[in-house]
Amino acid sequence: MFSLTSRTSAAISVAILCATAAFAAPAPVVLEERSVTALSSGDLASLAPFTQFARAAYCSTSKLQNWQCGDACNANSDFQVTLVGGDGNAVQIFFVGFSPSQNSVIVAHEGTDPTKFLSVLTDANILMDPLDTGLFPGVSSSVQVHDGFRNQQALTAPTILKEVKRLMALKNTNNVVVVGHSLGGALAELDALFFVLNLPSSANVKAVTYGTPRVGNPAFAQLIDAKVPNFRRINNELDIIPIVPGRFLGFQHPHGEVHIISPNNAVSCPGDDDATDPECQIQSVPNIFEGSILDHLGPYQGISIGTIFCT
């Protein structure tokens, strides 16, 4: 019988993720010519509030309840937090509130804290299963997602949905933005689809995620493409997490990739899991040996994300 230290847990988490990428199948042949689009300085600046919300999700619930989490909270000082939950272990920390400057209800999820073992287990479970039609009505069983991500999202989905509906009515807004980094990005991706299927058709659902692993199979990616057109998944330089779990396991990213190549230099990549454009993630990081786990923390245009950056 033995116990796992936080360092050992972190090592296991990275090792499992790396193993799924190390033996990835060769990229499929794509016949059509596609090109990337450079993001303007204005486009990059517009992402900063959402990056700070994703950063804030790593802060303790006691700090979030009063919106006193240092720089991350100060960057969105007008935000009105109304619901905070999770423990960072069995349930990832999350918060819900209203941003007057964005005229939007904001939902944010914490990413993986490797010092919390149950979070590591969530990442380690790479089996895929259909979505629960009780939460995702009308979705075919052919749509399958990472089992650990699916189960984690289900723990908070009804509670968060109730608060989102309440705030939309109270603040007279149709705008909902869901954000997250790493595991939190995977939960945000699932939440975005969940909201589209469970909110009135007038709702405008937007998702902004950072360093997100692959969440589901091609059918899931196609469903996100169809249901959540306002979706951006931002990858930083040589981060290895966006290339796992491997495509050889049946996983595929949806559309919306923004790849930060270097500070103040980012491109919007076409298609799902682009495999041809050299400036996009899958070509920049063809395998985990050519990537950097440190880039997973950022900086995303000067903003680093993770527990140690909650100041």
N, C-alpha and C positions, 0 to 999 in steps of 0.2 A: 504494500500500500504506500502511495506516495502522494505528495501535494504539488501543485504547480505554482511556481512563483510568477509574478507579473511578467518578468523578463522571459521566462519559458513560455508563458501563454502568448506573448507577443510573437515570439519566434515561431510557434506552431501556426499562428494565424497567417503570418507571411509565408511560411513554408507551404501551407495548403493552397494558398492563392497562387503561389509561384508554380506549384506542381501542375495546376490546371492549365497554366499558360505554356509551360515548357515544351509540351508535346502537341501544341496546336497544329491542326492540319494546315497545309498550304492554303493561301488565299485563293478563293474561287476566281476563275477568269471572268473579267467583266469586259464586254465588247464595246459598249458605248463610251465615248470620250466625255469625261467630266472635269470640271475645274473648280478650284476653291475661290472664295471671295474674301478679300481683306476687310477686316473690321475697322471702322473709323475710330478716331479717338473718342468721339461722342458715343458710339456704340459701346466701347469698352467702359467708359465712365458710367453709362446707364446701368451696368451690371453691379456696380459697387454696393448699392443698398442691399441687394439680395445676397451678395457675398458676406456682408456683415451679419445678416440674419442667420446664414448658415454657420458662421463663426459663433454667434451668440448661443446656438443650440448646444454647444459643448460646455456651457457654464452651468453652475449648480442651480437647482430649482429655487433655492433661497434667494439667489441673486436675480433670477429671472422674474420672480413674482413681483418684485418692486422695480423691475427694469433698471437694475443697477449693476450691470455686468461690465463696467469699464468701457473701453474704447468701442467694443462691438455694439453696446447699447447706445452710447453717446452718438454714434454715427447715424442712428435712426431714433433721434431723441423724441420725436413726436409719436412714436409707436405706443399704442395702448394695449398692453398685454391683458388678456382676460381669462386665459386658461393655461396652466402649466402642469405637466405630469411626467410620469416615468421616474425610474430610479437609476438609469444608466447601466443597468445590469440585466435584470430579467426583462425590463421594458426600457427602450431607449428614451432619453429625455426628449420632450416635445413642448412646443408652446403654440398658442393661437392668439391672435389679436388683430387690431385694426390699425392700418397705417394711413393717416390722413393725406400725407404727401403722395402716396401711391394710389389713394382712394381704393384700397384693396384690403380684403381679409388676408392675413398672412398665416401660413402654417409652416412650421419648421421642425425638422427632426435631427437629433444628434446622430453622429456617425459612430463608428466603432472605437471604443476605448479598450485597447488590448489588455489593460490591467483588470478588466472585469470579465471573468471567464465565460459567463453565459453569452456575452456579446461575441466572443471568439467562436463559440459553438454555432451561433447564428450564421457567421460567415463560412464556417466549415461545412455546413450541410448544403451540398451542391446538387442534391436530387431535385428533379422538377416534378410538379404536380399541377393539375388544373386549378384555376381560380375558384373560390367558393362562390357559387351563384347567388347565395344569400347576400353577399356583399357586392358582387359584380353581376347583376342580373342580365340575363340574355347572352352571356359570353360562352362561346363554344368550349367544349372540353379539349379541343385541339389546341387551345391557347394555354400554354403551360409556363410556369415561372419557378424560380429558385424557391425551394420549399422553406428554407429558413427565413428568407425575406417575406414570403407570403404569410407565414405564421406570425412574424413579428408585426407586420402591418395590421393584421386582423385584431391584435390585442387593443389597439387604440382607435381603429376606424370608426366604430359607432359613436364613441364619446366625442371625437374630433368633428365628425359630421354634424352632430347636434349643435355644437358651438358655432361652427361655420354658418349653418342655417340661421341661427339666432342673430349673429352679427350682421349677416347680409340684410336681414329684415330691419335690424336696429339702425344700421348705418346707411341704409338705402343704397347699397352697392351691389352690382352683379359681378364684381371682380374678385377672383380668388387666386392667390399666388402661393405655391408650395415649393419649399426649398430644402436642400440638405446636401451634405458632403459625405462621400464614402458610403457606408451602410445607410446613412441618413438620406443620401441621394437615391438609393434604391427604394427606400420607403416613400420618398417624395414622388418617384416615378409611378409607383403603384397607387399612391394617393391621388395623383392627377387623373388617372383613369377612373378610379373609384368616385371622385367628385363629379366627373362628367356624366357618369351613369346614374348618380343619385341626387344631383341637384337639378333645378329647373333648367330647361333648354336655353333660357336667357342668360345663364351663368357663363362668364368668360374665365376659363381656367387656364392658368399659365404655370409652367414648371421650369425652375432653374436649378440644375444640379451640378455638383462639383466632384470630380474624381470618382465617378460612379462605376461600379462593376457592371457587367452584363446581368440583366435581371431575368430575361425569359427567352423563349424560343422565337423563331422567325414569325410565327403567327401572332405572338404577343407584340413583337416589334411593329408589325403591320397594323395591329389594332391601335397602338399608340399613335402611329402615323396618321391614322384616320380620325381618331377621336380627340387627340391632343395636338393640334397643329402648332400651338404656341408653346413649344418645348425646346429648351436649350440645355445641353449637357456639356459642361466646360471641362476640358482636360488641360492639365498644366505640364508643358514641356515633355519630359521623359517619364512621367508617372506610369508605373506598371499596372496599377489597379484597374484602369479602364480596359485592359486587354484580358481580364479574367472575369469569370470562368471561361475557359477556352471554347472557341467555336466548334472544336471537335466534339465537345460535349453537347452540342445542339443549341448553344446560346447565341443570341445576336442582339446588338444594340439597335434601337430605333433611330430615326432621323435627329437632326438638331445639334450635331457636334460643332463645338467651337474649340479650336486647339490654340492654346497660348504657346507660341513658338519661342518667344523671348519677351522680356518686358516691353509693353507698348506695341507688340507685334503679334496679332492673332488673326486666324482665318476661320471662316465658316465653311464647313466641309459638307459636300452633297451626299445624299443617299443614306442608307442604313449600313453602319459598320464599313465605311468606305475602305476599299482595299487597293486603290490605284493611285491616289494622289499622294505624292511624297511628303507634303506638308501636314498630312493628317495623322492621327495617333497610331493607327494600325501599321503604317509604314515607318513612322518615326520610332516606334517601339515594336519591332517585329517579334521580339521575344523578351523574356524577363532579364536576360543577361545583358541586354542593350538598354535597359531602363534604369530608373532610380526611384526607390521607395521614398526618398526624401522629398522628391517633387510632388508627392501626394499631398503634402502639407501646404504646398504653395511655394512662393507667394502667388496668389491670383491677383495680378495687377497691384502688387504691393500689400496684399492682405493674406496673411497666413491663417490657416484654419486647423483647429485641434484643441484638445484640452489645455495644453500648455500655453495657448495663446488667448485664453480667457483672462484678460487683464483689466 
